[in-house]
């Protein structure tokens, strides 16, 4: 066994035991890298209301702050893994840490929402180098008999970072500033780079193809980016404007060209032959729907808790913590249950419970009790996701031949990221549309002056964060604030109702497509 102070072994060195000192440092380095990506995927939601107030950002900017990150992460995830195989997983992983950290600093000092959005996009590109590289390095350098346990630890401990993210972010945002959440990545990255260079040997796939699918990656970015831009900017700029219609058409065309290219490419980023498997295609369809609802709902739930219900960022993080706690406690146990029931039943029941959670989210008004009005829905959402995730992962991995497991996992991961990307854009349009209509009706019943009304309407893209003019009398200001909150809640209920319907459809898809004895596709 090598000591932790020895020189990193060469490429052909023997695999490293997980229980060795070196093995534990390797696991720590990979968890730091992937954990940073998961952390910044969860922590930003909690501080969005503060970002909106500080930068006077409209809803579309909040959507882009989330979607710029998700877009580059989803579109480049599979390319990131291929780059590591070709040029060296350790080197690409370190490059990802550097890119992600520099972008994080840019996020922390961003003077405007536009700068923050650009920095978040670069973060997503860096994250696409980290997540696949983490798993690939574990499989490459850890002894094969230890790799399953190492991946399990990686999954659980990386998930812990996503769990504590909203709590740490909520505390720091309230105690210092929302900007501090991005600077957390600096010491983590320094430690990650040091551990990686010190303990992880150089490793790459000597048989990896040098024909990277850059054409597919560019088409994916252009297609998803065009569709996302049209969906986010459509409510403000007008759905029938030439620019919105043109960008949407271009995005859809690029998405179709992406599918055509992947079908005909010699070395595709997404092997479409995988979707010949009924279980694989059905599982990914259900993934798209459930993760669409889960990620999209969290954004507006946080805005509701902070801007309408008056919670602090820390209180909002604590309000949602039961979801993550249930995922950490129950997801591992679902494996034993699935061995007895099969995957089809839990993949059907999970979305049904999640749908019920969204129905409960529709109930609260402007004055709520957390234990009565929020906790039951949060609890059910956590239970439903816990029942759903493990069977989903197992079905995806078992529905393809063993040599395609890594690609299948990457495709499913990318689908979940695309779901988050689309959710923020589409549900944002639903909320904005209902908010505008309800606010117009509500303000007609409030005695506000014409200048004040014009000011309110001009800021309607900030939803519940609309600044109420100080020129209004105190009682009218209260009525105006109530009218704004009521308009937001109407949009919020429409979003939650839409998610409930989608989850019911996902339950039906799981029941119809998922089989407990999958058939491997012919590749």
C-alpha positions as CSV (number, residue, x, y, z in Angstrom):
1,X,0.0,0.0,0.0
2,X,1.3,3.4,-0.9
3,X,1.5,6.1,1.8
4,X,-0.3,9.4,1.4
5,X,3.1,11.1,1.0
6,X,4.4,9.1,-1.8
7,X,4.8,10.3,-5.4
8,X,1.7,9.9,-7.6
9,X,2.0,6.7,-9.5
10,X,2.3,6.6,-13.3
11,X,-0.5,5.8,-15.7
12,X,0.1,2.0,-15.5
13,X,0.2,2.0,-11.6
14,X,-1.9,-0.6,-9.8
15,X,-5.4,0.4,-8.8
16,X,-5.7,2.1,-5.4
17,X,-7.8,0.5,-2.5
18,X,-10.5,2.8,-1.3
19,X,-9.6,2.1,2.4
20,X,-6.1,3.3,1.9
21,X,-5.1,6.8,2.9
22,X,-4.6,7.7,-0.8
23,X,-8.0,6.2,-1.7
24,X,-9.8,8.3,0.8
25,X,-8.0,11.5,-0.5
26,X,-9.0,10.6,-4.0
27,X,-12.7,10.2,-2.9
28,X,-12.5,13.5,-1.1
29,X,-11.2,15.3,-4.2
30,X,-13.9,14.0,-6.5
31,X,-16.6,14.8,-3.9
32,X,-15.4,18.4,-3.7
33,X,-15.5,18.8,-7.4
34,X,-18.9,17.4,-8.0
35,X,-20.2,18.8,-4.7
36,X,-19.4,22.4,-5.9
37,X,-21.6,21.8,-8.9
38,X,-24.5,20.4,-6.9
39,X,-24.0,23.2,-4.2
40,X,-24.3,26.0,-6.8
41,X,-27.3,24.2,-8.3
42,X,-29.3,24.4,-5.1
43,X,-28.0,27.3,-3.1
44,X,-28.8,30.1,-5.6
45,X,-32.6,29.4,-5.4
46,X,-32.7,30.6,-1.8
47,X,-30.9,33.9,-2.5
48,X,-32.8,34.8,-5.7
49,X,-35.1,37.2,-3.9
50,X,-32.1,39.1,-2.5
51,X,-30.4,39.2,-5.9
52,X,-33.6,40.6,-7.4
53,X,-33.9,43.3,-4.8
54,X,-30.2,44.2,-4.9
55,X,-29.8,44.3,-8.7
56,X,-33.4,45.4,-9.5
57,X,-33.7,42.3,-11.6
58,X,-36.9,41.3,-13.5
59,X,-38.3,37.8,-13.5
60,X,-36.5,37.1,-16.8
61,X,-33.1,37.8,-15.3
62,X,-33.9,35.5,-12.4
63,X,-34.8,32.8,-14.9
64,X,-31.5,33.4,-16.8
65,X,-29.5,33.3,-13.6
66,X,-30.7,29.7,-13.2
67,X,-31.0,28.7,-16.8
68,X,-27.6,30.0,-18.1
69,X,-26.0,27.6,-15.6
70,X,-28.3,24.7,-16.5
71,X,-28.0,25.3,-20.2
72,X,-24.2,24.9,-20.5
73,X,-24.2,22.1,-17.9
74,X,-26.8,20.1,-19.7
75,X,-25.5,20.6,-23.2
76,X,-21.8,20.0,-22.5
77,X,-22.0,17.3,-19.8
78,X,-21.4,14.4,-22.2
79,X,-18.7,16.3,-24.1
80,X,-17.0,17.0,-20.7
81,X,-16.8,13.2,-20.1
82,X,-15.3,12.6,-23.5
83,X,-12.7,15.3,-23.1
84,X,-11.5,13.6,-19.9
85,X,-11.3,10.2,-21.6
86,X,-9.2,11.7,-24.4
87,X,-6.9,14.3,-22.8
88,X,-6.7,12.9,-19.3
89,X,-9.4,12.9,-16.6
90,X,-7.2,14.5,-13.9
91,X,-6.1,17.4,-16.2
92,X,-9.7,18.1,-17.4
93,X,-11.0,17.8,-13.8
94,X,-8.5,20.4,-12.6
95,X,-9.3,22.6,-15.6
96,X,-13.0,22.4,-14.6
97,X,-12.2,23.4,-11.0
98,X,-10.3,26.4,-12.2
99,X,-13.0,27.5,-14.7
100,X,-15.8,27.0,-12.1
101,X,-13.9,28.9,-9.4
102,X,-13.0,31.9,-11.6
103,X,-16.6,32.1,-12.7
104,X,-17.8,31.9,-9.1
105,X,-15.6,34.9,-8.2
106,X,-17.1,36.7,-11.2
107,X,-20.6,35.9,-9.8
108,X,-19.7,37.2,-6.4
109,X,-18.5,40.6,-7.7
110,X,-21.1,40.9,-10.5
111,X,-22.3,44.6,-10.6
112,X,-25.3,43.8,-12.8
113,X,-27.7,40.9,-13.5
114,X,-26.3,40.6,-17.0
115,X,-22.7,40.1,-15.7
116,X,-24.1,37.5,-13.2
117,X,-25.9,35.6,-16.0
118,X,-22.7,35.4,-18.1
119,X,-20.6,34.2,-15.1
120,X,-23.3,31.6,-14.3
121,X,-23.0,30.3,-17.9
122,X,-19.3,29.9,-17.5
123,X,-19.9,28.1,-14.2
124,X,-22.1,25.7,-16.0
125,X,-19.4,25.0,-18.6
126,X,-16.9,24.3,-15.8
127,X,-19.4,22.1,-14.1
128,X,-19.7,20.0,-17.2
129,X,-16.0,19.1,-16.8
130,X,-16.3,18.2,-13.1
131,X,-19.3,15.9,-12.7
132,X,-18.5,13.2,-15.4
133,X,-14.8,13.5,-14.5
134,X,-15.5,12.7,-10.8
135,X,-17.1,9.4,-11.5
136,X,-14.7,8.5,-14.3
137,X,-11.7,9.0,-12.1
138,X,-13.2,6.8,-9.3
139,X,-13.8,4.0,-11.8
140,X,-10.3,4.4,-13.3
141,X,-8.1,4.6,-10.3
142,X,-10.0,2.9,-7.4
143,X,-9.8,-0.9,-7.2
144,X,-12.7,-2.5,-9.1
145,X,-14.0,-4.4,-6.1
146,X,-14.1,-1.1,-4.2
147,X,-15.6,1.1,-7.0
148,X,-19.3,0.3,-6.2
149,X,-18.8,1.4,-2.6
150,X,-16.8,4.4,-3.7
151,X,-19.5,5.5,-6.1
152,X,-22.1,5.0,-3.4
153,X,-20.2,7.2,-1.0
154,X,-19.6,9.8,-3.8
155,X,-23.4,9.9,-4.5
156,X,-24.4,10.2,-0.8
157,X,-21.7,12.8,0.2
158,X,-22.1,14.8,-2.9
159,X,-25.8,14.9,-2.2
160,X,-25.1,16.2,1.3
161,X,-23.6,19.4,-0.3
162,X,-26.8,20.0,-2.2
163,X,-28.7,19.4,1.1
164,X,-26.7,21.9,3.2
165,X,-26.5,24.4,0.4
166,X,-29.8,26.2,1.0
167,X,-29.1,26.3,4.8
168,X,-25.5,27.6,4.5
169,X,-26.6,30.0,1.7
170,X,-29.6,31.2,3.6
171,X,-27.5,31.9,6.7
172,X,-24.7,33.7,4.8
173,X,-27.1,35.7,2.7
174,X,-28.9,36.9,5.8
175,X,-25.8,37.5,7.9
176,X,-23.5,39.0,5.3
177,X,-24.6,39.1,1.7
178,X,-25.9,36.9,-1.1
179,X,-22.5,37.4,-2.8
180,X,-20.7,35.3,-0.2
181,X,-22.3,32.0,-1.4
182,X,-20.1,32.2,-4.5
183,X,-16.9,32.8,-2.6
184,X,-17.4,29.5,-0.7
185,X,-16.1,27.8,-3.9
186,X,-12.6,29.4,-3.6
187,X,-11.2,27.5,-0.6
188,X,-13.0,24.3,-1.8
189,X,-11.4,24.6,-5.2
190,X,-7.9,25.2,-3.8
191,X,-8.3,22.1,-1.7
192,X,-9.7,20.1,-4.6
193,X,-6.9,21.1,-7.0
194,X,-4.2,20.3,-4.3
195,X,-5.7,16.9,-3.6
196,X,-6.2,16.0,-7.2
197,X,-2.7,16.9,-8.3
198,X,-1.2,15.3,-5.2
199,X,-3.1,12.0,-4.9
200,X,-4.8,11.2,-8.3
201,X,-2.5,9.6,-10.9
202,X,-2.8,10.6,-14.5
203,X,-5.4,8.5,-16.2
204,X,-7.2,8.5,-19.5
205,X,-8.9,6.1,-22.0
206,X,-6.2,5.1,-24.4
207,X,-8.8,3.7,-26.7
208,X,-11.0,6.8,-26.6
209,X,-12.1,8.2,-30.0
210,X,-10.4,11.5,-31.0
211,X,-13.6,12.5,-32.9
212,X,-15.4,14.6,-30.3
213,X,-18.9,15.4,-31.2
214,X,-18.5,19.2,-31.2
215,X,-21.1,19.6,-33.9
216,X,-23.7,17.9,-31.7
217,X,-22.7,20.0,-28.7
218,X,-23.0,23.2,-30.6
219,X,-26.4,22.2,-32.0
220,X,-27.5,21.3,-28.5
221,X,-26.4,24.7,-27.1
222,X,-28.0,26.6,-30.0
223,X,-31.2,24.6,-29.9
224,X,-31.8,24.6,-26.1
225,X,-30.6,28.2,-25.9
226,X,-32.9,29.4,-28.7
227,X,-36.0,27.7,-27.2
228,X,-35.1,28.9,-23.7
229,X,-34.6,32.5,-24.9
230,X,-37.9,32.5,-26.7
231,X,-39.8,31.1,-23.7
232,X,-38.2,33.4,-21.1
233,X,-38.3,36.7,-23.2
234,X,-41.6,36.0,-24.9
235,X,-43.9,37.3,-22.1
236,X,-42.0,40.7,-21.9
237,X,-41.2,41.2,-25.6
238,X,-44.4,39.7,-27.0
239,X,-45.0,36.2,-28.4
240,X,-45.9,37.5,-31.8
241,X,-42.8,39.7,-32.4
242,X,-40.5,38.7,-35.2
243,X,-37.5,38.3,-32.9
244,X,-39.2,35.9,-30.5
245,X,-40.8,33.9,-33.3
246,X,-37.5,33.8,-35.2
247,X,-35.4,32.7,-32.2
248,X,-38.0,30.0,-31.3
249,X,-38.0,28.7,-34.8
250,X,-34.2,28.7,-34.9
251,X,-34.0,26.9,-31.6
252,X,-36.5,24.2,-32.7
253,X,-34.7,23.8,-36.0
254,X,-31.4,23.3,-34.2
255,X,-32.9,20.7,-31.9
256,X,-34.2,18.8,-34.9
257,X,-30.8,19.0,-36.6
258,X,-29.2,17.8,-33.4
259,X,-31.4,14.6,-33.4
260,X,-30.6,14.1,-37.1
261,X,-26.9,14.6,-36.6
262,X,-26.8,12.3,-33.6
263,X,-28.6,9.6,-35.6
264,X,-26.1,9.8,-38.5
265,X,-22.8,10.6,-36.6
266,X,-20.1,8.0,-36.4
267,X,-19.3,9.0,-32.8
268,X,-22.5,10.6,-31.4
269,X,-22.7,12.4,-28.1
270,X,-26.1,10.8,-27.5
271,X,-26.4,7.3,-29.1
272,X,-30.1,7.4,-30.1
273,X,-30.1,3.6,-30.4
274,X,-30.4,3.5,-26.6
275,X,-33.9,4.8,-26.9
276,X,-35.0,1.5,-28.7
277,X,-35.3,0.2,-25.2
278,X,-38.8,0.6,-23.9
279,X,-37.5,1.0,-20.4
280,X,-34.8,3.5,-21.3
281,X,-37.1,5.8,-23.4
282,X,-40.0,5.5,-20.9
283,X,-37.7,6.3,-17.9
284,X,-36.2,9.3,-19.6
285,X,-39.6,10.6,-20.5
286,X,-40.7,10.3,-16.9
287,X,-37.4,11.9,-15.8
288,X,-38.1,14.9,-18.0
289,X,-41.6,15.4,-16.5
290,X,-40.9,14.9,-12.8
291,X,-37.6,16.9,-12.8
292,X,-39.4,19.6,-14.8
293,X,-41.9,19.9,-12.0
294,X,-39.5,19.5,-9.1
295,X,-37.0,22.1,-10.2
296,X,-39.5,24.6,-11.6
297,X,-41.6,24.6,-8.5
298,X,-38.7,25.2,-6.1
299,X,-38.0,28.6,-7.7
300,X,-41.5,30.0,-7.2
301,X,-41.9,28.3,-3.8
302,X,-38.8,30.2,-2.6
303,X,-40.1,33.5,-4.0
304,X,-43.5,32.8,-2.3
305,X,-41.9,32.1,1.1
306,X,-39.6,35.1,1.1
307,X,-41.5,37.8,-0.9
308,X,-45.1,37.0,0.1
309,X,-44.9,35.1,3.4
310,X,-42.0,37.2,4.7
311,X,-39.5,34.4,5.5
312,X,-35.8,35.1,5.7
313,X,-33.4,33.3,3.4
314,X,-32.4,30.9,6.2
315,X,-36.1,30.3,7.1
316,X,-36.8,29.5,3.5
317,X,-33.8,27.0,3.4
318,X,-35.0,25.4,6.6
319,X,-38.6,25.1,5.2
320,X,-37.4,23.0,2.3
321,X,-34.8,21.0,4.2
322,X,-37.2,18.1,4.9
323,X,-37.2,17.3,1.2
324,X,-33.4,16.7,1.2
325,X,-33.5,14.9,4.5
326,X,-36.1,12.5,3.3
327,X,-34.1,11.9,0.1
328,X,-30.9,11.1,2.1
329,X,-32.7,8.8,4.5
330,X,-35.1,7.0,2.3
331,X,-33.6,6.8,-1.2
332,X,-31.0,4.1,-0.2
333,X,-33.7,2.0,1.4
334,X,-35.7,2.0,-1.8
335,X,-33.3,-0.5,-3.3
336,X,-34.4,-3.3,-1.0
337,X,-38.1,-2.4,-1.6
338,X,-37.6,-2.4,-5.3
339,X,-36.0,-5.9,-5.2
340,X,-39.4,-7.2,-4.0
341,X,-41.8,-4.9,-5.9
342,X,-39.9,-4.2,-9.1
343,X,-39.3,-0.7,-10.5
344,X,-42.7,-0.1,-12.2
345,X,-44.7,0.3,-9.0
346,X,-42.6,2.8,-7.2
347,X,-42.0,4.8,-10.4
348,X,-45.8,5.0,-10.7
349,X,-46.6,5.7,-7.1
350,X,-43.8,8.3,-6.6
351,X,-45.2,10.8,-9.2
352,X,-48.7,10.3,-7.9
353,X,-47.5,11.4,-4.4
354,X,-45.6,14.3,-5.9
355,X,-48.8,15.4,-7.8
356,X,-50.7,15.4,-4.5
357,X,-47.9,17.6,-3.0
358,X,-48.4,20.1,-5.7
359,X,-52.1,20.2,-5.1
360,X,-51.5,21.0,-1.4
361,X,-49.1,23.8,-2.4
362,X,-52.0,25.4,-4.2
363,X,-54.0,25.9,-1.0
364,X,-52.1,28.6,1.1
365,X,-53.0,32.3,0.9
366,X,-51.1,35.3,2.1
367,X,-51.1,34.5,5.8
368,X,-50.0,30.9,6.5
369,X,-48.8,28.5,9.2
370,X,-45.8,26.5,8.1
371,X,-46.8,23.4,9.9
372,X,-50.3,23.5,8.5
373,X,-49.9,25.0,5.1
374,X,-46.4,24.2,3.9
375,X,-44.9,21.3,5.8
376,X,-47.5,18.6,4.6
377,X,-46.8,19.5,0.9
378,X,-43.0,19.6,1.5
379,X,-43.2,16.3,3.3
380,X,-45.1,14.6,0.5
381,X,-42.8,16.0,-2.1
382,X,-39.8,14.5,-0.3
383,X,-41.5,11.2,0.1
384,X,-42.5,11.1,-3.5
385,X,-39.1,11.9,-4.8
386,X,-37.5,9.4,-2.4
387,X,-39.7,6.6,-3.8
388,X,-39.1,7.6,-7.4
389,X,-35.3,8.3,-7.7
390,X,-33.7,5.0,-6.9
391,X,-36.0,2.8,-9.1
392,X,-35.5,5.4,-11.9
393,X,-31.7,5.2,-11.7
394,X,-31.8,1.4,-11.5
395,X,-34.1,1.1,-14.5
396,X,-32.0,3.4,-16.7
397,X,-28.8,1.5,-15.8
398,X,-30.3,-2.0,-16.3
399,X,-32.1,-1.2,-19.6
400,X,-28.9,-1.0,-21.7
401,X,-26.0,-3.4,-22.3
402,X,-23.2,-3.2,-19.7
403,X,-20.8,-1.4,-22.1
404,X,-23.3,1.5,-22.5
405,X,-24.1,2.0,-18.8
406,X,-21.9,5.1,-18.5
407,X,-23.4,6.8,-21.6
408,X,-26.9,5.9,-20.4
409,X,-26.3,7.5,-17.0
410,X,-24.9,10.6,-18.7
411,X,-27.9,10.8,-21.0
412,X,-30.3,10.5,-18.0
413,X,-28.4,13.1,-16.1
414,X,-28.5,15.5,-19.1
415,X,-32.2,14.9,-19.5
416,X,-32.8,15.9,-15.8
417,X,-30.7,19.1,-16.4
418,X,-32.7,19.9,-19.6
419,X,-35.9,19.4,-17.6
420,X,-34.7,22.1,-15.1
421,X,-33.8,24.4,-17.9
422,X,-37.2,24.2,-19.6
423,X,-39.1,24.3,-16.3
424,X,-37.7,27.7,-15.3
425,X,-38.6,29.1,-18.7
426,X,-42.1,27.6,-19.2
427,X,-43.4,27.9,-15.6
428,X,-42.0,31.4,-15.5
429,X,-44.2,32.2,-18.5
430,X,-47.2,30.7,-16.8
431,X,-46.7,32.7,-13.6
432,X,-45.9,35.9,-15.4
433,X,-49.1,35.6,-17.6
434,X,-51.4,35.0,-14.7
435,X,-49.7,37.6,-12.5
436,X,-50.2,40.3,-15.2
437,X,-53.8,39.5,-15.7
438,X,-54.6,39.4,-12.0
439,X,-52.6,42.5,-11.1
440,X,-54.6,44.5,-13.7
441,X,-57.9,43.4,-12.2
442,X,-56.7,43.9,-8.6
443,X,-55.3,47.4,-9.2
444,X,-58.7,48.5,-10.6
445,X,-60.1,48.0,-7.2
446,X,-57.4,50.0,-5.4
447,X,-57.5,53.9,-5.2
448,X,-54.1,54.6,-6.6
449,X,-53.2,57.7,-8.6
450,X,-52.4,57.4,-12.4
451,X,-48.6,58.0,-11.9
452,X,-48.5,55.4,-9.1
453,X,-50.4,52.9,-11.3
454,X,-48.0,53.6,-14.2
455,X,-45.0,52.9,-11.9
456,X,-46.5,49.7,-10.7
457,X,-47.2,48.4,-14.2
458,X,-43.8,49.4,-15.4
459,X,-42.2,47.1,-12.8
460,X,-44.7,44.2,-13.2
461,X,-41.8,42.0,-14.5
462,X,-40.5,41.9,-10.9
463,X,-43.6,40.0,-9.7
464,X,-44.0,40.2,-5.9
465,X,-40.9,42.4,-5.6
466,X,-42.7,45.3,-7.3
467,X,-41.7,48.5,-5.4
468,X,-44.8,50.2,-4.0
469,X,-44.6,54.0,-4.6
470,X,-43.9,55.9,-1.5
471,X,-46.3,58.7,-2.6
472,X,-49.3,56.6,-1.7
473,X,-51.1,57.0,1.7
474,X,-50.2,54.2,4.2
475,X,-53.6,52.4,3.9
476,X,-53.4,52.5,0.1
477,X,-49.9,51.1,0.2
478,X,-51.1,48.2,2.3
479,X,-54.0,47.5,-0.2
480,X,-51.5,47.7,-3.1
481,X,-49.1,45.3,-1.5
482,X,-52.0,42.9,-0.9
483,X,-53.1,43.2,-4.5
484,X,-49.6,42.4,-5.7
485,X,-49.3,39.4,-3.4
486,X,-52.6,38.1,-4.5
487,X,-51.6,38.4,-8.1
488,X,-48.4,36.5,-7.5
489,X,-50.3,33.7,-5.6
490,X,-52.7,33.3,-8.5
491,X,-49.7,32.7,-10.8
492,X,-48.1,30.4,-8.2
493,X,-51.3,28.3,-8.0
494,X,-51.4,28.0,-11.8
495,X,-47.8,26.8,-11.8
496,X,-48.4,24.2,-9.0
497,X,-51.5,23.0,-10.7
498,X,-49.6,22.5,-14.0
499,X,-47.0,20.5,-12.2
500,X,-49.7,18.3,-10.6
501,X,-51.1,17.5,-14.0
502,X,-47.7,16.8,-15.5
503,X,-46.9,14.4,-12.6
504,X,-50.1,12.5,-13.2
505,X,-49.1,12.1,-16.8
506,X,-45.7,10.8,-15.7
507,X,-47.3,8.2,-13.4
508,X,-49.3,7.0,-16.4
509,X,-46.2,6.9,-18.6
510,X,-44.3,4.9,-15.9
511,X,-47.2,2.4,-15.7
512,X,-47.4,2.0,-19.4
513,X,-43.7,1.9,-20.4
514,X,-41.6,0.6,-17.5
515,X,-41.2,-3.2,-17.2
516,X,-39.5,-5.0,-14.4
517,X,-37.6,-7.2,-16.8
518,X,-36.0,-4.8,-19.3
519,X,-34.9,-6.0,-22.7
520,X,-31.5,-4.7,-23.9
521,X,-31.7,-2.7,-27.1
522,X,-30.0,-3.8,-30.3
523,X,-27.2,-1.3,-30.9
